[in-house]
Amino acid sequence: MARQPQDRKQPPIRRPGVPGRVTPGRPADGRGGNGDAPRNPKPVWVNAVTLLGAFLAVSAVTLLLTFALFQIVTPASNAYVDIVGYMLLPGLLLLGLLLMPLGTLGKSWRLRRHDPAQKLVFRFPRLDLHDPAQRAAAKFFVFGSIVFLPAVAVSGYHGYHYTDSTQFCGHACHAVMKPQATTHEHSGHARVPCAECHIGAGASWFVKSKLSGTRQVFATMFNTYSRPIPPAIRHLRPARETCEECHWPEKFFGGRLREMARYATDEQSARQDIRMLLNIGGGGQATGRPHGIHMHTCRATLIEFVARDDGLQDVPWVKMTDEAGTVRIFRSDGLSAADAKPAGRERQMDCMDCHNRAAHRFASPAELVDLYLALGRIDIELPFIKREAVAALVRPYADEPAALVGIAAALQTFYRVHYPAVAEARDASLAQAVDGVQAIFRQVAFPEMRVDWRTYPDNIGHKVSPGCYRCHDGRHVDRDGVAIRHDCDLCHTFLNPADAGGTGVLLQYGRFEHAPPLPEGHADLRCDQCHTGGPAPGRTCAECHTLQAQFRAGTLAAFGGLKLPPEPMADPVECEGCHDLTEPATLANINRRCLECHDEDEYGGTLAAWEKEVDQLLTEVGSPADSTRRMWLETLRRAGPLHNLEAARLVLRAVQGQDAQQGNEQ
């Protein structure tokens, strides 16, 4: 049987409508008679967009597996690590999965546009390492992954730690946070990362903080952020979920000794040591019935309040529920406990209502100068150094460089002019003092952000801001007229020297001994009404009561172009001539003081007649529509019309619209 000749290889036949499937035997130009697709076209999934999506998806899955392993071996929650693990990586995976079909559809659209008759069918890739092109691509993918994945893992690990750091929050990402970052560095929480307090654990607060952070990023980018930035107290997480992870107020009990050194503003900068026991208290099964300062936050006692301002400083309504369920409501707005709550922000009291500046406390210039003097960073032998240092710190400066230059010039000029011998003999001490005061300025004032020690009130204590006296002011009373206590010994007990020499070796319990001693009536004033954190209060009536003193002298500039006459008795008679500081400043007491010099028959009813005249004029004036005249009227009330009766008459005529010159002539 003859061997049949082998069939000759037939030319390949292209399968129409299937891109990428080419039968052998076609002409080299790759075109069929019916307009077939080019020879060996790439599949529709082979395009830059789809491949990028696949790369992102594979990388995201790999990193998610790595993140899961991190979560297993490190069960402690980390807010910034969670950002990557729960938001960025899933988002990266979703982006990759979206890019893959988009790239495929895009290439299909381009091919159909080139040849509308062509039918496009998706083909899964065939892995054939004998194909040089596929082998090259596989090598690139394998070796690229070996380099890429460890690099991403290492950089991501360090990135987690960096974004969780105070450096990231305070400097790298939030340059506007310089005041907060600076105070944090000098606080007792300097080693606590920002996220521990501002975010904490859990998803809900994490999402809230990141949404707020996104808004802040845009505000920083477009330079629309507030100067100063608003206090965070209204938006902080409840302290029981953050602070009490480390601090448990129910376990604090007893007293805590606190020692402070204060320096006078005299030439010697005389030192006064203050020692007191803070009645920390607490309450719980281990420490007994709630008492002391921390009673406010014990779980057995619930305190709620309403604040009418963003800084939570104006508190007209307080509600306390004790461990027995007894409810007491205290109000300072004159309404009864049965009346509706005032409008404002309702809040349950927790640690942050007193420790509102726990990690961002802006110490006052006077306080830090005292500290530097006590530590020897400023030479106490320099005359008037306390007074001059504080005066240099409180002057207005445009920015920090200008402040540093101004502080150096102020101190050097003072000593070279008034104490040239000291400036020459203690040149090194003066230079050290300049450096110390400049360092203090960097902690208390930030002109670029319009922030200083007065911007954010500190509720611990009551020296420079109301603090405890927001509620413990004696004006918050319940339905029975009983006020919230405001006695000094409620929270602290002072340890005063018991020996006659005042050396402080022997101590005894006692009241706070103010230096200098306060006149009668002044001891009931809030500390912050005199102490501002800047220059010390004056030692005479006129130095503190400047409004009344200027009105009495006819030099008060608040009344614009009105030419005020001075009080006839302003020059020979000092304030103490009419006001007996050991008695309340009532009209009867002042009248009795006047009659020590004036005849009773002639001047006995003079003050009462003047007061009646002023009251009648104030009634006739009413409430002016003009804002300037309303301001004049308010200033007159504060200055006290009887301090200068003729000037008061002139102002009231001007408020009524009469000509000021006519009032002067009359």
C-alpha positions in Angstrom: 0.0 0.0 0.0 1.5 3.2 -1.1 2.3 5.7 1.6 0.0 8.6 1.4 1.8 11.9 1.1 1.6 14.1 4.2 -0.9 16.9 3.9 0.7 20.2 3.6 0.2 22.5 6.5 -2.8 24.6 5.9 -2.7 28.3 6.5 -4.1 29.3 9.8 -7.7 30.5 10.0 -8.5 33.5 12.2 -11.4 33.0 14.5 -13.5 36.0 14.0 -14.7 38.0 17.0 -12.1 36.5 19.4 -9.3 39.0 19.9 -5.9 37.6 20.6 -6.6 34.2 18.9 -4.8 34.2 15.6 -4.6 31.1 13.3 -1.3 30.6 11.6 -0.9 31.0 7.9 -2.2 34.5 7.4 -0.2 37.1 5.5 2.5 39.1 7.3 0.4 42.2 7.3 -2.1 40.4 9.6 -5.2 41.6 7.9 -7.9 39.3 6.5 -10.1 40.0 3.7 -12.9 41.0 6.1 -10.9 43.4 8.2 -9.7 41.0 10.9 -7.8 42.3 13.9 -4.0 42.5 13.8 -1.9 39.5 14.4 -1.2 38.6 18.1 -3.1 41.5 19.7 -2.7 41.8 23.5 -5.7 40.7 25.5 -8.1 43.4 26.7 -6.8 43.1 30.3 -3.3 43.8 29.3 -3.1 47.6 29.7 -1.5 50.0 32.1 -4.6 50.8 34.2 -5.6 47.2 34.8 -2.1 46.1 35.6 -1.8 49.1 38.1 -5.1 48.1 39.7 -3.9 44.5 40.0 -0.6 45.6 41.5 -2.4 47.8 44.1 -4.9 45.1 45.0 -2.2 42.4 45.5 -0.1 44.9 47.5 -3.1 45.8 49.7 -4.1 42.2 50.3 -0.5 41.4 51.3 -0.3 44.5 53.7 -3.7 43.6 55.2 -2.4 40.2 56.0 0.6 41.8 57.6 -1.6 44.2 59.5 -3.7 41.3 60.8 -0.5 39.6 62.1 0.4 42.9 63.8 -3.0 43.0 65.5 -2.6 39.4 66.7 0.9 39.9 68.3 0.1 43.5 69.6 -3.4 43.4 71.0 -3.1 47.0 72.3 -5.1 49.4 70.2 -3.1 52.2 68.4 -5.2 54.9 66.7 -2.8 55.8 64.0 -2.0 52.2 63.1 -5.7 51.7 62.8 -5.9 54.5 60.3 -3.7 52.5 58.0 -5.2 49.1 58.8 -8.9 50.0 58.8 -9.0 52.9 56.3 -6.0 53.3 54.0 -5.4 49.6 53.1 -9.1 48.8 52.5 -9.3 52.0 50.4 -6.2 50.9 48.5 -7.7 47.5 47.8 -11.0 49.0 46.7 -9.1 51.4 44.3 -7.2 48.5 42.8 -10.4 46.5 42.3 -12.0 49.5 40.6 -9.1 50.2 38.3 -8.9 46.6 37.0 -12.4 46.6 35.2 -12.0 50.2 34.3 -8.8 49.5 32.4 -10.3 46.5 30.7 -13.4 48.4 29.6 -11.3 51.3 28.4 -9.2 49.1 26.2 -12.2 47.3 24.8 -13.8 50.7 24.0 -10.6 51.7 22.2 -10.5 48.5 20.1 -14.1 48.7 19.2 -13.7 52.3 18.2 -10.8 51.2 15.9 -12.8 48.3 14.4 -16.6 48.4 15.2 -17.2 45.0 13.5 -14.8 43.2 15.9 -16.4 41.1 18.7 -14.5 41.4 21.9 -14.4 38.5 24.4 -12.5 38.5 27.6 -9.8 35.8 27.8 -8.1 34.8 31.0 -4.3 34.9 30.7 -2.4 31.8 30.0 0.7 31.3 32.1 3.4 29.9 29.8 7.0 30.5 31.2 8.3 29.2 27.8 7.1 32.5 26.4 10.1 34.9 26.7 7.7 37.9 27.3 5.8 36.1 30.1 9.1 34.9 31.6 10.5 38.4 31.7 7.3 39.7 33.3 7.3 37.0 35.9 10.9 37.8 36.8 10.1 41.4 37.1 7.1 40.7 39.4 9.0 38.3 41.7 12.1 40.4 42.1 10.0 43.6 42.4 7.9 42.0 45.1 11.0 40.9 47.0 12.2 44.5 47.1 8.9 46.3 47.3 7.1 44.4 50.1 9.9 44.5 52.7 10.4 48.2 51.9 6.7 48.9 52.4 6.6 46.9 55.6 9.6 48.6 57.1 8.6 52.1 56.1 5.0 51.5 57.1 6.1 50.2 60.5 8.2 53.3 61.2 5.5 55.4 59.6 3.0 54.0 62.2 5.3 55.1 65.0 6.0 58.5 63.6 2.3 59.4 63.0 1.7 58.3 66.6 4.3 60.6 67.9 4.0 64.1 69.5 6.5 65.3 66.9 4.0 64.5 64.2 1.0 66.1 65.9 2.8 69.2 67.3 5.3 70.1 64.6 5.3 68.2 61.3 1.6 68.1 60.6 0.2 70.8 62.8 2.5 73.8 62.7 -0.3 75.9 64.1 -0.1 73.9 67.2 3.1 75.4 68.4 1.6 76.9 71.6 0.1 73.5 72.5 3.2 71.6 71.6 5.4 73.9 73.6 3.3 73.6 76.8 3.0 69.9 76.3 6.8 69.6 76.3 6.9 71.3 79.8 4.0 69.4 81.3 3.8 66.3 83.4 2.3 64.5 80.4 5.2 65.2 78.1 5.8 61.5 77.5 2.1 60.7 76.8 1.4 60.8 73.0 -1.3 63.2 71.8 -3.5 60.3 70.5 -3.8 58.8 74.0 -5.9 61.7 75.2 -7.3 63.2 72.1 -8.5 60.0 70.4 -8.1 57.0 72.7 -9.2 53.5 71.8 -12.2 52.5 69.7 -13.6 53.2 66.2 -16.2 55.9 66.9 -13.9 58.6 68.4 -11.2 57.6 65.9 -13.6 58.4 63.0 -14.7 61.7 64.7 -11.1 62.8 65.2 -10.1 62.0 61.7 -13.1 63.9 60.2 -12.2 66.8 62.4 -8.6 66.5 61.4 -9.5 66.6 57.7 -11.3 69.9 58.2 -8.3 71.2 60.1 -5.9 70.2 57.2 -7.9 72.2 54.7 -8.1 75.2 57.2 -4.3 75.0 57.5 -3.8 74.7 53.7 -5.9 77.7 53.0 -4.8 79.7 56.1 -8.3 80.0 57.4 -7.7 78.6 60.9 -8.6 80.6 64.0 -6.0 82.6 65.9 -6.0 81.5 68.6 -7.5 78.0 68.0 -10.6 77.3 70.1 -10.2 75.3 73.3 -10.7 71.6 72.9 -12.6 71.0 76.1 -16.0 70.9 74.3 -14.9 68.2 71.9 -12.7 66.0 74.1 -13.6 62.4 74.8 -15.1 61.8 78.3 -12.3 61.5 80.8 -13.4 58.1 82.1 -12.4 56.7 78.7 -9.0 58.4 78.5 -7.7 60.0 81.8 -9.0 57.2 84.0 -7.1 54.6 82.0 -4.1 55.8 84.2 -5.7 58.0 86.9 -8.5 56.7 89.1 -9.9 59.5 91.2 -11.7 57.1 93.6 -8.3 55.8 94.7 -6.9 59.2 95.6 -7.4 60.1 99.2 -5.9 62.1 102.0 -3.9 65.3 101.7 -1.1 66.3 99.4 1.7 68.7 100.4 2.4 71.5 98.0 5.2 74.1 98.5 5.5 77.3 96.5 8.0 80.1 96.6 6.7 83.6 95.8 8.8 86.8 95.4 7.7 90.4 96.0 8.3 93.2 93.6 10.4 95.3 96.0 14.1 96.0 95.5 15.2 92.8 97.2 12.5 90.6 95.6 11.7 89.3 99.1 10.8 85.6 99.2 7.6 84.2 100.8 7.3 80.4 101.2 3.8 79.0 101.0 3.1 75.5 102.2 -0.4 73.9 102.1 -2.1 70.6 102.2 -4.5 70.0 99.3 -7.5 68.0 100.5 -7.5 65.6 97.5 -10.0 63.3 99.1 -11.8 60.8 96.8 -14.4 58.2 97.5 -15.1 54.5 97.0 -15.2 51.2 98.8 -11.6 51.4 99.8 -11.5 55.1 100.9 -14.9 55.6 102.4 -17.5 58.3 101.8 -16.8 60.7 99.0 -15.1 63.8 100.2 -12.5 66.4 99.2 -11.6 67.7 95.8 -12.0 64.4 93.9 -15.5 64.0 95.3 -16.6 65.9 92.2 -15.7 63.0 89.9 -16.4 59.9 92.1 -18.9 57.5 90.7 -21.0 57.8 93.8 -21.6 61.5 93.2 -23.0 62.9 90.0 -22.5 66.6 89.2 -24.0 68.2 86.2 -23.9 71.8 85.1 -24.8 74.2 82.3 -22.3 76.6 80.8 -23.2 79.6 78.7 -19.9 80.0 76.9 -17.5 77.9 74.8 -14.8 77.9 77.4 -17.2 76.6 80.1 -16.4 79.5 82.4 -19.9 81.0 82.9 -21.7 78.4 85.0 -25.1 79.6 86.3 -26.7 76.2 87.0 -25.3 73.2 88.9 -27.0 69.9 89.8 -25.6 67.5 92.4 -26.9 64.0 93.0 -25.3 62.2 95.9 -24.9 58.5 96.6 -28.3 58.4 98.3 -30.0 59.8 95.3 -30.7 63.2 96.8 -30.8 66.0 94.2 -29.8 69.6 94.9 -29.8 72.3 92.3 -27.8 75.5 92.8 -28.3 78.6 90.7 -26.5 82.0 90.4 -29.0 83.6 87.9 -31.6 84.6 90.5 -34.1 81.9 89.5 -35.4 79.1 91.6 -34.4 75.4 91.3 -37.9 74.6 90.0 -37.4 76.9 87.0 -36.2 75.6 83.6 -32.5 75.2 83.0 -30.8 78.2 81.4 -29.8 77.9 77.8 -26.3 76.6 77.2 -24.2 73.5 77.0 -25.1 70.7 79.4 -22.2 68.6 80.7 -21.5 65.9 83.3 -18.5 66.9 85.4 -15.4 64.8 84.9 -11.6 65.2 85.3 -11.3 67.6 82.4 -13.6 70.2 83.9 -10.9 71.0 86.5 -7.8 69.6 84.8 -8.8 71.3 81.5 -5.1 72.2 80.8 -3.5 69.0 82.1 -1.0 68.8 79.2 -1.3 72.3 77.8 -1.1 74.7 80.8 0.1 78.2 80.0 1.9 79.3 83.1 1.8 83.1 83.8 4.9 85.3 83.6 4.9 86.0 87.4 4.7 82.3 88.2 7.6 81.3 85.9 9.8 84.2 87.1 9.2 83.0 90.7 10.2 79.5 89.6 13.4 80.7 87.8 14.3 82.7 90.9 13.8 79.8 93.2 15.9 77.5 90.9 18.7 80.1 90.6 18.3 80.5 86.9 17.8 84.2 87.5 20.1 86.0 90.0 18.1 87.2 93.0 20.8 89.7 93.8 19.8 91.9 90.9 17.7 94.8 92.3 14.0 94.7 91.3 14.6 91.7 89.1 11.1 90.2 89.8 9.3 93.5 88.9 11.4 94.3 85.8 11.4 90.7 84.4 7.6 90.5 84.6 7.3 94.0 83.1 9.5 93.0 80.1 7.4 89.9 79.6 4.0 91.5 79.4 4.8 94.2 76.9 3.1 93.8 73.5 5.4 92.4 70.8 4.7 91.7 67.1 6.4 88.4 67.0 8.9 86.2 68.9 12.1 87.7 67.4 10.9 91.2 68.3 10.1 90.0 71.8 13.6 88.5 72.4 15.2 91.8 71.3 12.8 93.9 73.3 13.3 91.9 76.5 17.1 92.1 76.3 16.9 95.9 75.6 14.5 96.5 78.5 16.5 94.7 81.1 19.9 96.0 80.0 18.6 99.5 79.8 17.1 99.5 83.2 20.2 98.3 85.0 22.6 100.5 83.0 20.5 103.6 83.7 19.4 103.0 87.3 22.1 100.6 88.6 25.2 101.1 86.5 27.5 99.6 89.1 25.4 96.5 89.3 25.3 96.2 85.5 29.1 96.3 85.4 29.8 94.1 88.4 27.2 91.5 87.6 27.4 91.5 83.8 27.3 87.7 83.7 24.2 87.6 86.0 22.5 90.2 83.8 23.2 88.1 80.7 21.9 85.0 82.5 18.7 86.9 83.5 18.1 88.0 79.9 18.4 84.4 78.7 16.1 83.2 81.5 13.4 85.8 80.8 13.6 85.1 77.0 13.1 81.4 77.7 10.1 82.2 79.8 8.6 84.3 77.0 8.8 81.3 74.7 6.5 79.4 77.1 4.0 82.1 77.9 3.3 84.1 74.7 3.0 83.2 71.0 2.2 86.5 69.2 1.8 84.8 65.8 -1.1 82.7 67.1 -2.4 85.5 69.4 -1.9 83.3 72.4 -0.6 84.0 75.9 -1.2 82.8 79.4 -4.6 84.6 79.5 -6.0 83.0 76.4 -7.0 79.6 77.9 -8.2 79.8 81.5 -6.8 77.1 83.8 -9.5 75.7 86.1 -7.0 74.2 88.6 -7.0 76.6 91.5 -8.2 80.2 91.3 -5.1 82.4 91.2 -5.2 83.9 87.7 -8.5 82.6 86.4 -11.8 81.9 88.3 -11.2 78.1 88.3 -13.0 76.7 91.3 -14.9 80.0 91.8 -16.9 79.3 88.7 -19.2 77.4 91.1 -17.7 78.0 94.6 -18.3 81.8 94.5 -20.9 82.0 97.2 -23.6 83.1 94.8 -24.8 79.6 93.7 -27.7 78.9 96.1 -30.2 76.1 96.3 -34.0 76.4 97.0 -33.3 76.8 100.7 -30.8 79.7 100.1 -27.8 77.5 101.0 -24.8 78.4 98.9 -22.1 76.1 97.5 -19.3 76.5 100.1 -16.3 78.7 99.2 -14.3 78.6 102.4 -10.6 78.3 102.0 -10.3 75.2 104.2 -12.7 73.3 102.1 -9.9 72.3 99.7 -6.6 73.2 101.4 -5.1 73.8 104.8 -2.2 76.2 105.1 0.9 75.4 107.2 2.1 78.7 108.6 5.3 79.3 110.7 4.6 78.7 114.4 7.8 80.3 115.8 8.0 84.0 116.5 11.0 84.4 114.2 9.2 83.2 111.2 11.9 80.8 110.1 9.4 78.1 109.1 11.0 75.4 111.2 7.8 74.9 113.2 4.5 74.9 111.4 0.9 75.0 112.4 -2.4 74.8 110.7 -4.0 78.1 109.8 -5.5 80.4 107.2 -3.7 81.8 104.3 -1.6 84.8 105.3 -1.5 87.2 102.4 1.5 89.4 102.0 0.9 92.3 102.4 -2.1 91.9 104.7 -5.4 92.6 102.9 -7.7 95.3 104.1 -11.1 94.4 105.5 -13.4 93.4 102.7 -10.7 92.6 100.2 -10.1 89.2 101.6 -13.4 88.0 100.1 -12.4 89.0 96.6 -11.5 86.3 94.1 -7.8 86.0 93.7 -8.0 86.5 89.9 -9.7 89.9 90.5 -6.4 91.3 91.5 -3.8 88.8 90.2 -3.5 88.7 86.5 -0.3 86.7 86.1 1.5 89.9 85.1 2.6 92.9 87.2 1.7 92.6 90.9 -1.5 94.4 92.1 -0.9 97.9 93.3 -0.5 98.7 97.0 -2.7 101.8 97.0 -6.4 102.3 96.2 -5.7 104.3 93.0 -3.3 101.7 91.7 -6.0 99.1 91.6 -9.2 101.2 91.2 -7.8 103.2 88.3 -11.2 103.9 86.8 -12.5 105.5 89.9 -9.2 107.4 90.5 -9.1 108.8 87.0 -12.8 109.8 87.1 -12.2 111.5 90.4 -9.2 113.4 89.0 -11.1 114.3 85.8 -8.6 112.5 83.5 -10.8 109.5 82.4 -10.4 109.3 78.6 -13.4 107.0 78.1 -15.8 110.0 77.8 -14.3 111.2 74.5 -14.2 115.0 74.1 -16.0 115.8 77.3 -13.8 118.0 79.5 -14.4 116.6 83.0 -13.7 118.8 86.0 -11.7 117.3 88.8 -13.3 116.5 92.1 -12.5 119.6 94.4 -11.4 117.3 97.2 -9.4 115.0 95.0 -6.0 116.5 95.7 -6.0 117.0 99.5 -8.1 113.9 100.4 -6.9 110.4 99.6 -9.3 107.5 99.1 -8.8 106.4 102.7 -10.1 109.8 103.9 -13.6 108.7 103.0 -13.4 104.9 102.9 -12.7 103.1 106.2 -11.2 99.8 104.9 -12.1 98.0 108.0 -15.8 98.6 107.3 -18.2 97.9 104.4 -18.3 100.7 101.9 -21.9 101.7 102.7 -23.2 105.3 102.4 -23.8 105.5 106.1 -20.2 104.5 106.9 -18.8 107.0 104.4 -21.1 109.7 105.8 -19.8 109.0 109.3 -16.3 109.3 108.0 -17.0 112.7 106.4 -18.5 114.1 109.6 -15.2 113.5 111.4 -14.1 116.7 109.6 -17.3 118.4 108.5 -20.1 119.9 110.6 -23.0 117.5 110.9 -25.7 120.3 110.8 -24.4 121.6 107.5 -23.2 118.4 105.8 -25.1 115.7 107.6 -27.5 114.9 104.7 -25.3 115.9 101.8 -24.3 112.4 100.6 -27.9 111.3 100.7 -29.0 114.3 98.7 -26.3 113.7 96.1 -27.3 110.1 95.8 -30.9 111.0 95.3 -30.0 113.5 92.6 -27.9 111.0 90.7 -30.6 108.3 90.9 -33.2 110.8 89.5 -30.9 111.8 86.6 -30.1 108.1 85.8 -33.9 107.4 85.8 -34.5 110.3 83.4 -31.7 109.2 81.1 -33.0 105.7 80.8 -31.3 103.6 78.1 -30.0 105.7 75.2 -30.3 104.4 71.7 -26.8 105.7 70.7 -24.1 103.1 71.4 -21.5 105.8 72.4 -23.8 107.3 75.0 -24.7 103.8 76.4 -21.0 103.2 76.8 -20.6 106.5 78.7 -23.5 105.6 81.0 -22.1 102.2 81.7 -18.6 103.7 82.4 -20.2 106.3 84.7 -22.0 103.6 86.7 -18.7 101.6 87.1 -16.7 104.7 88.1 -19.2 105.7 90.8 -21.0 109.1 90.2 -20.4 110.2 93.7 -16.7 110.1 93.3 -17.0 113.3 91.1 -20.5 114.8 91.3 -19.9 117.7 88.9 -18.4 115.4 86.3 -21.3 113.0 86.7 -23.8 115.8 86.1 -21.9 116.8 82.9 -21.8 113.2 81.6 -25.5 112.7 82.2 -26.4 116.0 80.4 -24.2 114.8 77.5 -26.0 111.4 77.5 -29.3 113.3 77.3 -28.0 115.0 74.2 -27.2 118.4 75.7 -24.1 120.3 74.5 -21.0 119.4 76.5 -19.8 123.0 76.6 -23.2 124.2 77.8 -22.9 121.7 80.6 -19.5 123.0 81.5 -20.8 126.6 81.7 -23.6 125.6 83.9 
